[in-house]
Amino acid sequence: MPKSALRAPRNRAISAEAKFERRGQILHAADELLKRHGYSAVSVAEVAKQAGVAKGTVYLYFKTKEEIYLGLHQLWVDRRLDAFAALLQDSRHSHNGTAIGTAMAEVMLSDVHGLVTASTCHSLMETQIEIEAAFEFKLKLAQRLGTLGWQIEQHFPHLTPGSGARLLVRAYATTLGLWQLMDTSSRWRELETAVGLEVFNADFATELRAAMIALWRGALDDLPIRKSR
């Protein structure tokens, strides 16, 4: 057998680190296209071209276009939870319902574009994303929420086990729900001021801050705080 036949294909990521970087490269390309053109106008071939890889390479990491965007949503969620965890661990940050609710809102608002992907992905999980991929996403999300929820319970020891994660679920659902109800996409923009739809004609950031503060104040403000040593 010629030595050339034993060589790995050109540009194929071999190490775990290289595979991680290649996956990130594909996700970044998809995110750029999504921002410019929207979900329905983007194909796997276009993602591959934007990423500078072969179309077949994309399929080594994601079975479908829908799974690419699920991967984007997973990345968005991880970054939001990482940012919130950092705030929670910062001893300079006030740990009361108003402060935590405000911080949670700001974390969510730091990348509003990710909410577009989030809304799309939750619809796709019902119809087009394979159940195995959807299950893996939800399992990873549950694990992250459980870990961060436990940290919240350490600050507020009178919270019952598991209630920290439930608060995070409510915050996540509230954010997505408000975003979907107050849709400001081009399709609905011209109807924002229509008679009868006034209740939806409000600023998303303002409403999200109010909702997060109400959620966290209601859950935490009557509870004692465990001081950091």
C-alpha positions in Angstrom: 0.0 0.0 0.0 1.4 3.4 -0.9 2.5 5.6 2.0 0.1 8.3 0.7 -2.8 6.0 1.4 -1.9 5.9 5.1 -1.9 9.7 5.5 -4.9 11.4 7.1 -7.0 13.5 4.7 -5.9 17.1 4.4 -7.5 19.7 6.7 -9.3 17.1 8.8 -9.2 17.8 12.5 -7.6 14.8 14.3 -7.0 15.7 17.9 -9.8 16.5 20.4 -8.6 20.1 20.6 -8.6 20.4 16.8 -12.1 18.9 16.6 -13.3 21.3 19.2 -11.8 24.3 17.3 -13.3 23.0 14.0 -16.7 22.6 15.5 -16.5 26.2 16.9 -15.4 27.4 13.5 -18.6 25.9 11.9 -20.8 27.3 14.6 -19.3 30.8 14.2 -19.9 30.7 10.5 -23.5 29.6 11.0 -24.0 32.4 13.5 -22.7 35.0 11.1 -25.0 33.8 8.3 -28.0 33.6 10.7 -27.5 37.2 11.7 -27.4 38.3 8.1 -30.0 36.1 6.4 -32.1 34.4 9.0 -32.6 30.7 9.5 -34.6 29.7 6.5 -32.3 31.3 4.0 -29.2 29.5 5.1 -28.1 26.1 3.9 -25.4 23.6 5.0 -23.4 24.3 1.9 -23.4 28.1 2.7 -22.3 27.3 6.3 -19.4 25.2 4.9 -18.3 27.9 2.5 -18.4 30.6 5.2 -16.4 28.3 7.5 -13.9 27.5 4.8 -14.5 23.7 5.0 -16.0 21.1 2.7 -19.7 20.4 3.0 -18.9 16.8 4.1 -16.8 18.2 7.0 -19.8 19.9 8.4 -21.7 16.6 8.4 -18.9 15.1 10.5 -20.0 17.4 13.4 -23.7 17.9 12.7 -26.2 15.6 11.0 -28.5 18.4 9.8 -28.7 22.2 9.6 -31.1 22.1 12.5 -28.5 20.4 14.7 -26.1 23.3 13.8 -28.5 25.8 15.2 -29.2 23.6 18.3 -25.4 23.7 18.8 -25.5 27.5 18.6 -28.3 27.7 21.2 -26.3 25.4 23.5 -23.3 27.7 23.2 -25.6 30.7 23.9 -27.0 29.0 27.0 -23.6 28.0 28.3 -22.3 31.6 28.0 -25.3 33.0 29.8 -25.0 30.5 32.6 -21.2 31.1 32.9 -21.8 34.9 33.1 -24.5 34.5 35.8 -22.3 32.1 37.8 -19.5 34.6 37.8 -21.8 37.3 39.1 -23.1 35.0 41.8 -19.6 34.1 43.0 -18.5 37.8 43.1 -18.5 38.8 46.7 -18.8 42.5 45.7 -22.2 41.8 44.1 -25.3 42.2 46.3 -27.2 38.9 46.8 -30.8 40.0 47.1 -33.8 39.5 44.7 -33.5 42.9 43.0 -29.8 42.6 42.4 -29.9 39.0 41.2 -33.0 39.7 39.0 -31.3 42.7 37.4 -28.1 40.8 36.9 -30.0 37.9 35.2 -31.8 40.3 32.9 -28.5 42.0 31.9 -26.9 38.6 31.2 -29.8 37.7 28.9 -29.8 41.1 27.2 -26.0 40.9 26.5 -26.7 38.8 23.4 -30.3 39.3 22.3 -29.6 37.7 18.9 -29.2 34.4 20.7 -32.9 34.6 21.6 -33.7 34.4 17.9 -31.8 31.1 17.7 -33.4 29.9 20.9 -36.9 30.5 19.7 -36.1 28.7 16.4 -34.5 25.7 18.1 -37.4 25.1 20.5 -39.7 25.0 17.6 -37.4 22.7 15.6 -37.0 20.3 18.6 -40.7 19.5 18.3 -40.6 18.6 14.6 -37.2 18.4 12.8 -34.4 17.7 15.3 -33.8 14.0 16.0 -34.9 13.0 19.4 -31.3 11.8 20.3 -29.9 15.3 19.7 -32.7 17.0 21.5 -32.3 14.7 24.4 -28.6 15.3 24.6 -29.2 19.1 24.6 -31.8 18.9 27.3 -29.6 16.6 29.4 -26.7 19.0 29.2 -29.0 21.9 30.1 -30.4 20.0 33.1 -26.9 19.3 34.3 -25.8 22.9 34.0 -29.0 24.2 35.7 -28.5 21.7 38.5 -25.0 22.8 39.2 -25.7 26.5 39.1 -29.0 25.9 41.0 -26.9 24.3 43.8 -24.7 27.3 44.0 -27.8 29.5 44.4 -28.9 27.3 47.3 -25.6 27.7 49.0 -26.2 31.5 49.1 -29.8 31.0 50.3 -29.7 27.9 52.6 -33.4 27.9 53.2 -34.1 27.1 49.6 -35.1 23.5 49.3 -32.8 21.1 47.3 -33.6 21.5 43.6 -35.4 24.8 43.9 -32.4 26.8 42.7 -32.5 24.9 39.4 -36.3 25.5 39.2 -35.8 29.2 39.6 -33.3 29.1 36.7 -35.8 27.2 34.5 -38.4 29.9 35.3 -36.0 32.6 34.4 -35.1 30.9 31.1 -38.7 30.3 30.2 -39.8 33.8 31.1 -37.1 35.2 28.9 -38.0 33.1 25.9 -41.7 33.6 26.5 -41.5 37.4 26.6 -39.3 37.4 23.5 -41.8 35.4 21.5 -44.8 37.4 22.7 -43.1 40.8 22.0 -41.8 39.7 18.6 -40.2 42.7 16.8 -39.3 40.9 13.6 -40.1 42.6 10.3 -43.2 40.4 9.9 -44.9 42.0 12.9 -43.2 45.4 13.1 -45.9 47.1 11.0 -48.6 45.8 13.3 -47.0 46.9 16.6 -49.3 49.9 16.9 -52.5 48.1 15.6 -55.6 48.6 17.7 -56.1 45.8 20.1 -52.4 44.8 20.3 -51.3 47.6 22.6 -50.4 45.2 25.4 -47.5 43.8 23.3 -46.2 47.3 22.3 -43.5 47.6 25.0 -39.8 47.6 25.2 -38.5 44.0 25.6 -35.5 45.0 27.8 -37.7 47.0 30.2 -40.2 44.2 30.5 -37.5 41.6 31.0 -35.9 43.5 33.8 -39.2 43.9 35.5 -40.1 40.2 35.1 -36.7 39.0 36.4 -36.8 41.3 39.4 -40.3 40.2 40.3 -39.3 36.5 39.9 -36.2 36.7 42.0 -37.5 39.0 44.7 -40.5 36.8 45.2 -38.3 33.8 45.6 -35.4 35.2 47.6 -36.1 38.4 49.5 -37.6 36.8 52.6 -34.8 34.3 52.9 -31.6 34.7 55.0 -28.4 34.9 53.0 -25.4 32.8 53.8 -22.4 35.1 54.0 -19.2 34.1 52.1 -16.3 33.2 54.4 
